[in-house]
Amino acid sequence: MEQENISCTPPEIREAAANAVNKLLPAKSKSIYDKEYNTFDSWCLKMCVKTISENVLLAYYDEMSKTKKSSTLWASYSMLRACLNVYKNVDISKFARLQEFLKQQSIGYQPKKSNILQSSEIDRFIQEADDLPYLAIKVILIIGYVGACHRDELLNMTIDDVKFRDEIIIVNISKTKNHSPRMFVISELQWIHLIQKYLNLRPVTATTKRFFLTYRNGRCLSSPIGINKIGQVPKTIASYLKLANPECYTGHCFRRSSASHLANKGEDLVTIKNHGGWKSSAVAEGYIETSLKRKIEIGRMFNSVNSPQPSTSTSIPIPNFGVENDITSPEVNVQVQQDLNYKHDVITQNLPSLTIHAQDTCSATVNLYN
């Protein structure tokens, strides 16, 4: 019956439908999706598989898991899910056992993430690095860090996206990975001056509207900066600062550094998601790296409110146990001395102390609290 319906469909309608279906895959990475689909299709031919089922996919990914990491399995699953839905009209997202299998492969797996730049390191680079060779890198750092930008977003940024308003800069990112434009503001005066300085070097002969142009020896050229050059900026900064493993500062460094900075300042997850354009809380949390300073602050939150606090006094007060007589007087009653000894033993047992001898018949003990 289905075959009859297809044969009755006019050729031009079938062609239009095929073109529409092909647009369901991401245009930029369609070749990668097709490659993953062809790999699975070849495996099915080799294994004489004619019908795609959950058992077939379980066997396929079980074999793949012997040589591939968990992140590779999930990436393959995501691409294959889209391709099978488009080319075979099969929805593998309903295969619960397959998803559970992939989750099991993720147990104990620690994905490699870009190192982050601390705010103090960013300030040091901007203050110390010479503008002559590093001005463009500084501007990429400022915009990428404040805006939590992908390298693609920096690459596609145009001069129309950067607006100067009084003592702030408003930056609009129109082309984003999830197709949701966002906006952020730069308010640090020194950073604004550096961006203005870089923009003033833009040649009048430039025909492109791309914001970032090639910068050499204190002047901008008409050619735009490439995506690989932008992606290497974090590594260049780490090398200048002599940080360990500069190769670990990748193109995701700015997004991770920006998200981590906000989290360590105590901002909530909703604010962080809106700032970076993340729709998934799990994805946003994956970009956050909690600093040691913040971990110490969190640890102190568990301290008892009744815990003794460090003393800031320069003098050592002698506690008054209700004795109205002068304890330095030789007329002090023996009973008072016994009361002092008793309260010292019960209340301040095992605490460090200092004993003051006034006369032959009188002494006072001062307990030292931490």
C-alpha positions as CSV (number, residue, x, y, z in Angstrom):
1,M,0.0,0.0,0.0
2,E,2.8,2.4,0.9
3,Q,4.6,1.6,-2.4
4,E,1.4,2.4,-4.3
5,N,1.1,5.8,-2.5
6,I,4.7,6.6,-3.4
7,S,4.2,5.6,-7.1
8,C,1.1,7.9,-7.2
9,T,3.1,10.9,-5.9
10,P,4.2,13.2,-8.7
11,P,8.0,13.3,-9.3
12,E,8.3,17.0,-8.5
13,I,6.6,16.5,-5.1
14,R,9.0,13.6,-4.3
15,E,11.9,15.8,-5.3
16,A,10.7,18.7,-3.2
17,A,10.2,16.3,-0.2
18,A,13.7,14.9,-0.6
19,N,15.2,18.4,-0.6
20,A,13.2,19.3,2.5
21,V,14.4,16.1,4.3
22,N,18.0,16.8,3.5
23,K,17.7,20.2,5.2
24,L,16.9,18.4,8.5
25,L,20.6,17.7,9.0
26,P,22.9,20.5,10.0
27,A,24.3,22.0,6.8
28,K,27.7,22.8,8.2
29,S,28.4,19.3,9.5
30,K,26.2,17.2,7.1
31,S,29.2,15.4,5.7
32,I,30.3,14.2,9.1
33,Y,26.7,13.0,9.8
34,D,26.7,11.2,6.5
35,K,30.0,9.6,7.2
36,E,28.7,8.2,10.5
37,Y,25.6,6.9,8.8
38,N,27.6,5.2,6.0
39,T,29.8,3.5,8.6
40,F,26.8,2.0,10.3
41,D,25.2,1.1,7.0
42,S,28.4,-0.8,5.9
43,W,28.4,-2.6,9.3
44,C,24.8,-3.7,8.7
45,L,25.7,-5.0,5.2
46,K,28.6,-6.9,6.7
47,M,26.4,-8.4,9.4
48,C,23.5,-9.1,7.0
49,V,21.2,-6.9,8.9
50,K,18.0,-6.0,7.0
51,T,15.9,-4.4,9.7
52,I,17.1,-1.8,12.2
53,S,16.1,-2.7,15.7
54,E,17.2,-1.9,19.2
55,N,19.1,-5.2,19.4
56,V,21.0,-4.3,16.2
57,L,22.1,-1.0,17.7
58,L,23.0,-2.6,21.0
59,A,25.3,-5.0,19.2
60,Y,26.8,-2.2,17.1
61,Y,27.6,0.0,20.0
62,D,28.8,-2.9,22.1
63,E,31.4,-3.7,19.5
64,M,32.3,0.0,19.2
65,S,32.7,0.4,23.0
66,K,35.7,-2.0,22.9
67,T,37.8,0.6,21.0
68,K,36.1,3.9,21.5
69,K,35.6,6.3,24.5
70,S,32.3,7.1,26.0
71,S,32.3,10.6,24.5
72,T,32.7,9.1,21.0
73,L,29.8,6.7,21.6
74,W,27.5,9.5,22.5
75,A,28.6,11.6,19.5
76,S,28.0,8.7,17.2
77,Y,24.6,8.0,18.7
78,S,23.6,11.7,18.3
79,M,24.5,11.8,14.6
80,L,23.1,8.3,13.9
81,R,19.8,9.2,15.6
82,A,19.4,12.2,13.3
83,C,20.4,10.3,10.1
84,L,18.2,7.2,10.8
85,N,15.3,9.5,11.5
86,V,15.8,11.4,8.2
87,Y,16.9,8.5,5.9
88,K,15.0,5.5,7.4
89,N,12.2,7.2,9.4
90,V,13.4,5.2,12.5
91,D,13.4,7.0,15.9
92,I,16.1,5.3,18.0
93,S,15.6,7.9,20.8
94,K,12.8,5.5,22.0
95,F,15.3,2.7,22.6
96,A,15.6,2.9,26.4
97,R,17.9,-0.1,26.7
98,L,20.3,1.4,24.2
99,Q,20.5,4.7,26.2
100,E,21.0,2.8,29.4
101,F,23.9,1.0,27.8
102,L,25.5,4.2,26.7
103,K,25.1,5.7,30.2
104,Q,26.8,2.6,31.7
105,Q,29.8,3.2,29.5
106,S,30.1,6.8,30.9
107,I,30.6,5.6,34.5
108,G,34.0,6.6,35.6
109,Y,34.8,8.4,32.4
110,Q,36.4,11.9,32.9
111,P,36.2,14.0,29.7
112,K,39.1,16.2,28.8
113,K,38.2,19.9,29.3
114,S,40.0,23.1,28.5
115,N,41.9,24.7,31.3
116,I,40.5,28.0,32.4
117,L,42.2,31.4,32.9
118,Q,41.8,32.9,36.3
119,S,40.7,36.6,36.5
120,S,44.0,37.5,38.1
121,E,45.8,35.9,35.1
122,I,43.7,37.7,32.6
123,D,44.4,41.0,34.4
124,R,48.1,40.3,34.5
125,F,48.3,39.6,30.7
126,I,46.3,42.7,29.8
127,Q,48.6,44.8,32.1
128,E,52.0,43.3,31.3
129,A,51.8,42.3,27.6
130,D,53.0,44.8,25.1
131,D,50.2,46.2,22.8
132,L,52.5,46.2,19.8
133,P,52.5,42.4,19.3
134,Y,49.5,41.5,21.5
135,L,46.8,44.1,21.0
136,A,44.5,41.9,18.8
137,I,45.0,39.0,21.3
138,K,44.0,41.3,24.2
139,V,40.8,42.3,22.3
140,I,39.9,38.7,21.5
141,L,40.5,37.8,25.1
142,I,38.3,40.6,26.5
143,I,35.3,40.0,24.2
144,G,35.6,36.2,24.3
145,Y,35.9,36.2,28.1
146,V,33.2,38.7,29.0
147,G,30.8,37.2,26.4
148,A,31.6,33.5,27.0
149,C,32.1,33.3,23.2
150,H,32.8,30.3,20.9
151,R,35.6,30.8,18.4
152,D,32.9,30.7,15.7
153,E,31.1,33.6,17.3
154,L,34.2,35.6,17.5
155,L,35.0,34.7,13.9
156,N,31.6,35.8,12.6
157,M,31.4,39.0,14.7
158,T,31.1,42.2,12.6
159,I,31.7,45.8,13.2
160,D,27.9,46.3,13.3
161,D,27.7,44.0,16.3
162,V,29.9,46.2,18.5
163,K,28.3,49.5,19.7
164,F,29.9,52.2,21.8
165,R,27.5,53.8,24.3
166,D,28.8,56.4,26.7
167,E,31.2,54.5,28.9
168,I,30.2,51.0,27.9
169,I,30.3,48.7,24.9
170,I,27.3,46.7,23.9
171,V,28.1,43.5,21.9
172,N,25.5,41.5,20.1
173,I,26.1,38.0,19.0
174,S,23.7,37.3,16.1
175,K,25.2,34.0,14.9
176,T,25.3,31.5,17.7
177,K,25.6,27.7,17.8
178,N,22.0,27.2,19.0
179,H,20.6,30.0,16.8
180,S,19.6,32.1,19.9
181,P,21.1,35.6,19.7
182,R,22.4,37.1,22.9
183,M,23.9,40.3,24.1
184,F,26.5,41.4,26.7
185,V,28.1,44.6,28.0
186,I,31.8,45.5,28.6
187,S,32.1,48.3,31.2
188,E,35.8,48.1,32.3
189,L,37.3,51.4,31.0
190,Q,40.8,50.1,30.3
191,W,39.3,47.2,28.2
192,I,37.1,49.7,26.3
193,H,40.1,51.8,25.5
194,L,42.0,48.7,24.1
195,I,39.0,47.8,21.9
196,Q,38.7,51.4,20.7
197,K,42.5,51.5,20.0
198,Y,42.3,48.3,17.9
199,L,39.2,49.5,16.0
200,N,41.0,52.8,15.2
201,L,43.7,50.8,13.4
202,R,41.1,49.3,10.9
203,P,42.2,50.3,7.4
204,V,39.7,52.3,5.4
205,T,40.3,50.0,2.4
206,A,38.9,46.9,4.3
207,T,36.1,45.4,2.3
208,T,34.9,42.9,4.9
209,K,32.7,43.8,7.9
210,R,34.3,41.1,10.1
211,F,35.4,42.7,13.3
212,F,38.7,40.9,13.8
213,L,41.3,41.7,11.2
214,T,44.8,40.4,11.0
215,Y,47.1,42.4,13.2
216,R,50.9,42.7,12.7
217,N,53.5,45.1,14.1
218,G,51.0,47.6,15.3
219,R,48.8,47.8,12.3
220,C,45.7,46.0,11.0
221,L,45.6,44.4,7.5
222,S,42.5,44.1,5.3
223,S,42.4,40.3,5.7
224,P,40.3,38.9,8.6
225,I,41.7,36.6,11.3
226,G,41.0,32.9,10.6
227,I,39.2,30.5,13.0
228,N,42.3,28.5,13.8
229,K,44.2,31.7,14.8
230,I,41.3,32.7,17.1
231,G,41.3,29.2,18.6
232,Q,45.0,29.4,19.5
233,V,44.6,32.7,21.4
234,P,44.1,31.0,24.9
235,K,47.3,28.9,24.3
236,T,49.2,32.0,23.3
237,I,48.1,33.8,26.5
238,A,49.0,30.7,28.7
239,S,52.5,30.5,27.0
240,Y,53.1,34.2,27.7
241,L,52.1,33.8,31.4
242,K,54.3,30.7,31.6
243,L,51.3,28.6,32.8
244,A,51.7,24.8,33.0
245,N,50.5,22.8,30.0
246,P,49.6,25.8,27.7
247,E,48.4,23.3,25.1
248,C,45.5,22.5,27.4
249,Y,44.1,26.0,26.9
250,T,41.8,25.3,23.9
251,G,39.1,27.2,22.0
252,H,36.6,26.5,24.8
253,C,38.8,28.3,27.4
254,F,36.9,31.6,27.2
255,R,33.5,30.0,27.7
256,R,34.7,27.9,30.6
257,S,36.6,30.8,32.2
258,S,33.6,33.1,31.9
259,A,31.1,30.6,33.3
260,S,33.5,29.6,36.1
261,H,34.1,33.2,37.1
262,L,30.3,33.9,37.4
263,A,29.8,30.7,39.4
264,N,32.7,31.5,41.8
265,K,31.1,34.9,42.3
266,G,28.0,33.2,43.5
267,E,25.7,33.7,40.5
268,D,22.9,31.3,40.1
269,L,22.6,28.7,37.2
270,V,19.9,30.6,35.4
271,T,22.1,33.7,35.1
272,I,25.0,31.6,33.9
273,K,22.8,29.8,31.3
274,N,21.4,33.1,30.0
275,H,24.9,34.6,29.8
276,G,26.4,31.8,27.8
277,G,23.3,30.9,25.8
278,W,23.1,27.4,27.3
279,K,19.6,25.8,27.2
280,S,20.6,22.7,29.2
281,S,21.6,23.0,32.8
282,A,23.8,19.9,32.5
283,V,25.8,21.4,29.7
284,A,26.2,24.7,31.5
285,E,27.4,22.9,34.6
286,G,30.0,21.1,32.5
287,Y,31.6,24.4,31.7
288,I,32.0,25.4,35.3
289,E,35.2,24.8,37.2
290,T,35.0,25.7,40.9
291,S,38.1,27.5,42.1
292,L,40.0,26.5,45.2
293,K,39.2,29.8,46.8
294,R,35.5,29.2,46.3
295,K,35.8,25.6,47.7
296,I,37.4,27.1,50.8
297,E,34.5,29.5,51.2
298,I,32.0,26.7,50.8
299,G,34.0,24.6,53.4
300,R,33.8,27.4,55.9
301,M,30.0,27.4,55.6
302,F,30.0,24.1,57.5
303,N,31.8,25.6,60.4
304,S,29.8,25.6,63.6
305,V,28.4,29.1,64.5
306,N,29.5,28.4,68.1
307,S,33.1,27.6,67.1
308,P,35.7,29.8,68.9
309,Q,36.8,32.6,66.6
310,P,40.4,33.9,66.4
311,S,40.9,36.6,68.9
312,T,41.8,40.1,67.6
313,S,42.5,41.5,71.1
314,T,46.1,42.5,72.1
315,S,45.4,42.1,75.8
316,I,44.5,39.1,77.8
317,P,41.4,39.8,80.0
318,I,41.1,38.1,83.3
319,P,37.6,36.5,83.6
320,N,35.4,37.5,86.5
321,F,33.8,34.5,88.2
322,G,31.5,36.6,90.4
323,V,34.2,37.5,93.0
324,E,33.8,41.0,94.2
325,N,37.0,41.1,96.2
326,D,40.3,42.2,94.7
327,I,42.1,38.9,93.9
328,T,45.5,40.6,94.3
329,S,44.7,41.3,98.0
330,P,46.2,39.0,100.7
331,E,42.8,39.0,102.4
332,V,41.2,36.8,99.6
333,N,39.2,34.0,101.2
334,V,40.5,30.5,100.8
335,Q,37.0,29.4,99.7
336,V,37.3,31.8,96.7
337,Q,40.5,30.2,95.6
338,Q,38.8,26.8,95.8
339,D,35.9,28.0,93.7
340,L,38.4,29.3,91.1
341,N,40.2,26.0,90.9
342,Y,36.9,24.1,90.6
343,K,35.5,26.3,87.8
344,H,38.9,26.1,86.0
345,D,38.8,22.3,86.0
346,V,35.2,21.9,84.9
347,I,34.8,24.7,82.3
348,T,38.3,25.1,80.8
349,Q,39.7,21.6,81.0
350,N,42.6,20.9,78.6
351,L,42.7,24.5,77.4
352,P,46.1,26.3,77.3
353,S,46.4,28.7,80.2
354,L,48.6,31.4,81.8
355,T,48.9,31.6,85.6
356,I,49.5,35.0,87.2
357,H,51.0,35.1,90.8
358,A,50.2,38.3,92.6
359,Q,51.3,37.5,96.2
360,D,52.0,34.4,98.3
361,T,48.4,33.7,98.9
362,C,46.8,34.6,95.5
363,S,47.0,33.5,91.9
364,A,44.8,33.9,88.8
365,T,44.6,31.6,85.8
366,V,43.9,33.1,82.3
367,N,42.6,30.6,79.7
368,L,43.8,31.2,76.1
369,Y,41.1,30.6,73.5
370,N,41.9,30.1,69.8
